[in-house]
Amino acid sequence: MKDFFSFLFKGLYFFLTDANYRTFIRLFFIGMSKKRYTEYSIRVNGFKILVADMKSFIWQYQEIFVHHFYAFNTTSDKPVIYDCGANIGSSVLFFSRTYPSAKIIAFEASPYVYWVLQQNIENNNVANVTAHQKAAWINNDSLEFNEEGADSGSIYSISNTKKIKVQAVDLLQELLKEDKIDLLKMDIEGAENDLLPHIGCALHKIANFFIEYHSFNNSEQRLDEILSLLRHNGFRYYIRHVNNRKKPFIDLAKDKDMDMQLNIFAYKIK
C-alpha cells in the first residue's frame, strides 16, 4: 500500500516542487497538438529555442532539464565537453548555462538539424560552443547518412528517411588534442558500435562518458564489446533502458528499426 501511494503522488510531488517538471508537462500538452517534423519557436527556461520536431524535443527536455542526464561534477576551471550528436542544441544550451566557462565542441551530421542548432546558438548568444556540421566517425571521409529530420538520423538504414552524403570527422584525432575531457556525450544513432573501439586509446582522457546505445534489428548486437571496453579502461557504468518491451520473449520488436536502446552513463571514481 505504501508503494502504491508513493507511485500515485510522485507525479504530483514533482509538479509542485520542480519548475522544470512543470515546464515538461506544459510542453507535453503543447506537443500533443503539434504536427511532427514541423518547426516551432518556443521560449523555455529563459531560452528562445527553434524546434525541428516537437515530439522529439519534449523527451529531450525531460532527459536534459528534468532528469539532468548530462550533469557532472568537475574541479576544472574550464571543463572540456564533447557533444557528438548535438541535434538542435538542447544539450549545448544546458552545458553552456551549467558550465559557463566550459569549452564545448559539438558535432551534428544532419545539414538541416545543424542549421537549427546554429540558430539556437546564435539566438541565445552562446559564446563558448564550437559547432561542426560533421559526423563523429573513424575517419575524415564522407558518409551516406539517412536524414530523418529530427533526432534519429543515422548511418544505419532506418525507415522514413532520405539518403544524403555528409562529411565525417575522425573523433580520435580530435580527442587526442585534449589533455582531459570532462564529458564525452555520444548520441550518434548506432555509429557508437564502430566509433568506441576506434577511440579506445583516448579513453584514459575521459572522466565522464554518456553513450546512447542502439541495437538495430538488421545488425549484430555489440553491447558486450562496449561494456568490456569501458571496464578495461577504468569506468564504472549505470544503464537505463529507453524502450520497454513488456513481453521480451514474445515482443521481439521485429516491426521496428531497433530492438533495444539504452542510455549508458560511464564514469571514473578516484
C-alpha positions as CSV (number, residue, x, y, z in Angstrom):
1,M,0.0,0.0,0.0
2,K,2.9,2.3,0.8
3,D,4.4,1.8,-2.6
4,F,1.0,2.4,-4.3
5,F,0.6,5.8,-2.7
6,S,4.2,6.7,-3.4
7,F,3.6,6.0,-7.1
8,L,0.3,7.8,-7.1
9,F,1.6,11.0,-5.6
10,K,5.1,11.1,-7.0
11,G,4.0,13.0,-10.1
12,L,2.0,15.5,-8.0
13,Y,5.1,16.0,-5.7
14,F,7.4,16.8,-8.7
15,F,4.8,19.0,-10.2
16,L,4.5,21.1,-7.0
17,T,8.3,21.2,-6.3
18,D,10.1,21.2,-9.6
19,A,9.7,24.1,-12.1
20,N,11.4,22.1,-14.8
21,Y,8.9,19.2,-14.4
22,R,6.0,21.7,-14.7
23,T,7.6,23.0,-17.9
24,F,7.8,19.4,-19.2
25,I,4.1,18.9,-18.5
26,R,3.3,22.1,-20.3
27,L,5.5,21.1,-23.3
28,F,3.8,17.7,-23.4
29,F,0.3,19.1,-23.7
30,I,1.5,21.7,-26.3
31,G,3.2,19.0,-28.3
32,M,0.1,16.8,-28.4
33,S,-1.4,19.3,-30.8
34,K,1.6,19.9,-33.0
35,K,2.4,18.3,-36.3
36,R,5.6,16.3,-36.4
37,Y,8.7,17.4,-38.3
38,T,7.5,21.0,-38.3
39,E,9.5,24.0,-37.0
40,Y,8.2,25.8,-33.9
41,S,9.8,28.6,-31.9
42,I,9.3,28.4,-28.2
43,R,10.6,30.0,-25.0
44,V,11.6,27.7,-22.1
45,N,13.9,28.3,-19.2
46,G,14.9,31.7,-20.5
47,F,16.0,30.2,-23.8
48,K,14.5,31.0,-27.2
49,I,14.6,27.6,-29.0
50,L,13.8,26.7,-32.5
51,V,12.4,23.2,-32.5
52,A,12.6,20.9,-35.6
53,D,10.2,18.3,-34.2
54,M,8.1,19.0,-31.1
55,K,7.7,15.3,-30.0
56,S,11.5,14.8,-30.1
57,F,12.1,18.0,-28.1
58,I,9.7,17.1,-25.4
59,W,11.6,14.0,-24.4
60,Q,15.0,15.8,-24.9
61,Y,13.8,18.4,-22.4
62,Q,12.8,15.7,-19.9
63,E,16.1,14.0,-20.0
64,I,18.3,17.1,-20.1
65,F,16.4,19.7,-17.9
66,V,14.2,17.5,-15.6
67,H,16.4,14.4,-15.1
68,H,19.7,16.2,-15.6
69,F,21.2,13.3,-17.6
70,Y,24.3,15.3,-18.6
71,A,25.1,17.0,-15.2
72,F,28.6,16.1,-13.8
73,N,30.9,17.2,-11.1
74,T,34.2,18.9,-12.0
75,T,37.0,20.7,-10.3
76,S,38.3,22.2,-13.6
77,D,38.2,25.9,-14.1
78,K,37.4,25.3,-17.8
79,P,35.8,21.8,-18.3
80,V,36.1,20.3,-21.8
81,I,32.9,18.9,-23.2
82,Y,32.5,17.0,-26.5
83,D,28.9,16.7,-27.7
84,C,28.7,14.1,-30.5
85,G,25.2,14.2,-32.0
86,A,24.3,17.6,-30.6
87,N,21.0,17.7,-32.5
88,I,19.2,21.0,-32.2
89,G,21.3,22.1,-29.3
90,S,19.2,21.3,-26.2
91,S,22.3,19.7,-24.6
92,V,24.5,22.6,-25.8
93,L,22.3,25.1,-24.1
94,F,22.3,23.1,-20.9
95,F,26.1,22.8,-20.9
96,S,26.6,26.4,-21.6
97,R,24.4,27.6,-18.8
98,T,25.5,24.9,-16.2
99,Y,29.2,25.2,-17.1
100,P,29.6,28.8,-18.4
101,S,33.4,28.6,-18.5
102,A,33.5,25.3,-20.4
103,K,35.0,24.6,-23.8
104,I,32.2,22.9,-25.7
105,I,32.8,21.2,-29.1
106,A,29.7,20.0,-30.8
107,F,29.2,17.7,-33.9
108,E,26.0,17.3,-35.8
109,A,25.8,15.4,-39.1
110,S,22.4,16.4,-40.4
111,P,22.7,19.6,-42.5
112,Y,19.1,20.7,-41.6
113,V,19.4,19.9,-37.9
114,Y,22.8,21.5,-37.8
115,W,21.2,24.7,-39.2
116,V,18.6,24.6,-36.4
117,L,21.5,24.1,-33.9
118,Q,23.2,27.2,-35.3
119,Q,20.0,29.2,-34.9
120,N,19.7,28.2,-31.2
121,I,23.4,29.0,-30.5
122,E,23.1,32.4,-32.1
123,N,19.6,33.3,-30.7
124,N,20.8,32.6,-27.2
125,N,24.2,34.3,-27.5
126,V,26.1,31.1,-26.7
127,A,29.8,32.0,-27.0
128,N,31.6,29.0,-25.6
129,V,30.5,26.5,-28.2
130,T,32.3,25.5,-31.4
131,A,29.9,23.6,-33.7
132,H,30.8,21.5,-36.7
133,Q,28.5,20.1,-39.4
134,K,30.2,16.7,-39.4
135,A,29.5,13.2,-38.3
136,A,31.8,11.9,-35.5
137,W,33.4,8.9,-37.0
138,I,36.5,6.7,-37.5
139,N,38.0,8.8,-40.4
140,N,37.6,12.0,-42.3
141,D,35.8,10.6,-45.3
142,S,32.2,11.3,-46.4
143,L,29.4,9.0,-45.3
144,E,26.0,8.0,-46.5
145,F,23.6,9.4,-44.0
146,N,19.9,8.6,-43.5
147,E,18.3,12.0,-42.9
148,E,15.2,11.7,-40.6
149,G,14.6,15.4,-39.9
150,A,14.6,15.2,-36.1
151,D,16.7,13.3,-33.7
152,S,17.1,9.9,-35.4
153,G,19.3,10.5,-38.4
154,S,21.8,7.7,-38.8
155,I,24.4,6.0,-41.0
156,Y,22.2,2.9,-40.5
157,S,19.3,2.2,-42.7
158,I,16.1,3.4,-40.9
159,S,12.6,3.8,-42.2
160,N,11.1,7.1,-43.4
161,T,14.4,8.7,-44.3
162,K,16.3,10.1,-47.3
163,K,19.9,9.3,-48.1
164,I,22.4,12.1,-48.3
165,K,26.2,12.5,-48.2
166,V,27.7,14.1,-45.1
167,Q,31.3,14.9,-44.1
168,A,32.8,12.9,-41.3
169,V,35.5,13.8,-38.7
170,D,37.9,11.4,-37.1
171,L,36.9,11.8,-33.5
172,L,40.0,10.1,-32.2
173,Q,42.3,12.8,-33.7
174,E,40.1,15.5,-32.0
175,L,40.2,13.8,-28.6
176,L,44.0,13.4,-28.7
177,K,44.3,17.2,-28.9
178,E,42.9,17.4,-25.4
179,D,44.7,16.8,-22.1
180,K,41.4,15.8,-20.4
181,I,37.8,15.5,-21.5
182,D,35.4,16.1,-18.6
183,L,32.4,14.8,-20.5
184,L,32.1,13.0,-23.8
185,K,28.4,12.7,-24.9
186,M,27.8,10.3,-27.8
187,D,24.3,10.0,-29.2
188,I,25.0,9.0,-32.8
189,E,22.3,6.5,-33.6
190,G,24.2,3.3,-33.9
191,A,27.6,4.6,-35.1
192,E,28.8,4.2,-31.5
193,N,29.4,0.5,-32.2
194,D,32.2,1.2,-34.6
195,L,33.4,4.5,-33.0
196,L,34.0,3.3,-29.5
197,P,36.7,0.7,-30.3
198,H,38.3,3.3,-32.6
199,I,38.8,5.9,-29.8
200,G,39.9,3.2,-27.2
201,C,43.4,4.7,-26.9
202,A,41.9,8.0,-25.8
203,L,39.5,6.7,-23.1
204,H,42.1,7.4,-20.4
205,K,41.5,11.1,-21.0
206,I,37.7,10.9,-20.4
207,A,36.2,11.4,-16.9
208,N,32.5,11.0,-17.8
209,F,31.1,9.3,-20.8
210,F,27.4,9.2,-21.9
211,I,26.6,6.7,-24.6
212,E,23.2,6.1,-26.2
213,Y,23.5,2.5,-27.4
214,H,21.3,1.4,-30.3
215,S,20.6,-2.2,-31.3
216,F,19.3,-2.3,-34.9
217,N,17.4,-5.3,-36.0
218,N,19.4,-5.7,-39.1
219,S,22.8,-5.5,-37.3
220,E,24.8,-7.6,-34.8
221,Q,24.4,-6.6,-31.2
222,R,27.7,-5.3,-29.8
223,L,26.8,-4.2,-26.3
224,D,29.2,-6.7,-24.7
225,E,32.1,-5.1,-26.6
226,I,31.2,-1.6,-25.4
227,L,30.9,-2.6,-21.8
228,S,34.1,-4.6,-21.9
229,L,35.9,-1.6,-23.4
230,L,34.6,0.6,-20.6
231,R,35.5,-1.8,-17.9
232,H,39.1,-2.3,-19.2
233,N,39.6,1.5,-19.2
234,G,38.6,2.1,-15.6
235,F,35.0,3.1,-16.0
236,R,32.0,2.0,-13.8
237,Y,28.7,2.3,-15.6
238,Y,25.0,2.6,-14.9
239,I,22.4,1.6,-17.6
240,R,18.9,2.8,-18.2
241,H,16.6,1.4,-20.9
242,V,14.8,3.7,-23.3
243,N,12.3,1.4,-24.9
244,N,10.4,-1.0,-22.7
245,R,9.3,-4.4,-24.2
246,K,6.8,-5.8,-21.7
247,K,7.0,-9.4,-23.0
248,P,10.5,-9.6,-24.4
249,F,10.3,-13.3,-25.4
250,I,7.1,-12.5,-27.4
251,D,7.6,-8.9,-28.4
252,L,10.8,-9.2,-30.5
253,A,10.3,-5.7,-31.9
254,K,10.7,-7.1,-35.5
255,D,8.4,-4.4,-36.8
256,K,10.7,-1.7,-35.5
257,D,14.1,-0.4,-36.6
258,M,15.6,-1.2,-33.2
259,D,15.0,-4.0,-30.7
260,M,16.9,-2.2,-27.9
261,Q,18.0,1.3,-26.9
262,L,20.0,2.0,-23.8
263,N,21.5,5.1,-22.0
264,I,24.9,4.2,-20.6
265,F,26.4,6.5,-18.0
266,A,30.1,5.7,-17.6
267,Y,32.3,7.4,-15.0
268,K,35.6,7.1,-13.2
269,I,35.8,7.0,-9.4
270,K,39.0,8.5,-8.0
